[in-house]
Amino acid sequence: MTSIRMVTKSLYYLLLSLIISFGAAAQLPACDNQQLNYQPASPEHLQVLPDVNDFSVLVWNTYKGKNSSWHQQFTDFSQNIDFMLLQEVSLRQVDAWPYNAQWFRYQAMAFEWQGDQLGVMNLAKFASDKSCLLLSPEPWIRLPKSALLQLYRWQDRELLVINIHSINFTLGDQDYRQQLQQLQSWLNRYQGAMILAGDFNTWSQGRLTVLQQFVARQQLKTANFEPDLRSHFFGETLDHVFYRGLELKASTSIATEASDHNALVLRFGFIKR
């Protein structure tokens, strides 16, 4: 009976949160989410929405889970984490992960390959109020890269989380710039706390400049890491985290052989009003 009461209470708070936040979320643009793959947490893992003061975030390009140590490394990373923002994710690998059912799972499916679905994925301990996926075809190979935008609310707090895997195979910066500009319809209507994170493929100074200009227009701060073990290509850092309306309490990068990218772990706090 106790477990039934806990599940009922969790569902009540989840529904209440959705009702309260409908007005705010409804102001954001409508999205074509036909390629959004969603799986809720199993009932025994539903959590009552807390009065959140601070929360933890993992940002990691998983390299499709190709390496044999991936599941164990992913389990280790997931400890004491509230949001996992993943790029280059294999749905097949996540489905085989033993702790999959404990998370609300959202994947912006970019394309299918040999029966598997690939794209950015957000795993969270709470359901989002609104989600939106965006796809941007690679100009040369035409396979899309994906971005996932999600609005979360806890009572009077609101957070927009954006997970992006930027396009890679271009010589100029125009297509790269256009992918970032796709986010603009949401950002023009949202002024609250937010995180923009992912694999930005900033392997050239030109790409980095485009990203920095976009971040400056959105009045976002840049997260720095200690130690800074972020992955590089052509001598440039690929993975970044930007934020606003939040206090960055801790940020570190972790070397791993489970992927071709090292992982980023951060802790944020809402700024006291």
C-alpha positions, 0 to 999 in steps of 0.5 A: 500500500505504501508504494501505491500511495507513493506512486499516486502522490508522484503522479499527482504532483506531476499533473499539478506541475503540468497544469501550473506550467501550461500557460508558460509552456504554451507560449513557446513555439509548436514543434514537429516532434514526429521523430521524438522518442519518449519513454517515461520512467517506470512507476516505481521510480517516479519522483515527487517534483522537488523544490529544486535549489541545485541540480547536477548535469552530465554532458557527453558524446557517447560515440554510439556506445561502441566501446565495450566499457560504455555501459559500466562507464555510463552507470558510473557517470549516472550516479548523483546526476539529475540531467544527462545530456548525451550526443551521438546516442544509440537507442539500442545501447541505451535500451540494453542499459540496466538502469534505463527504466529509472529515467525519463528518456527523450531522444531526438532521433536524427536517423536510423542505421541498421535498425538502430536510432541515433541522435541526441538524448536527454535523460532526466529524473523528472518529466519535462513540460514541453519538448522540441526536436530540431534536425539539421542535415549535414550539407555533404552527407545529408544525414541530420544532426539533432538538437533537443530543447526541453522546458522544465518547471518545479513550482515557481522555478523554470529551466530551459535545457538545450542539448545540441550536436552541431553539424560537422562536414562543411568548409564554410560557416553558413550552415553551422550558423543556420543550425544555431539560428534554428534555436532562435524562435524559442529563445526569442520567447524565453527569458528565464534560466537556461543551459545550452550544452553539447558537442558543438564541433568547434574544430575551427576558429571560424566556427568558434567565433560563430558560436561565441557571437550567438552565445553573447547575443543570448547573454549566456555565460561560459562554463570553465572546467577544472581540470579541463580535459575536454576533447580537441580536434585540430587543437580546438575544444569541441564540447561546451556548456553555456548558461544564464540565470543560474549559479555555476557551483562546480564543473569538471571534465573526466577522461574516459576510454568509453568514448572518443569524447571526455565527459563534463559534469556540472552542478548548478544552483538557481540564483536566489531571488 
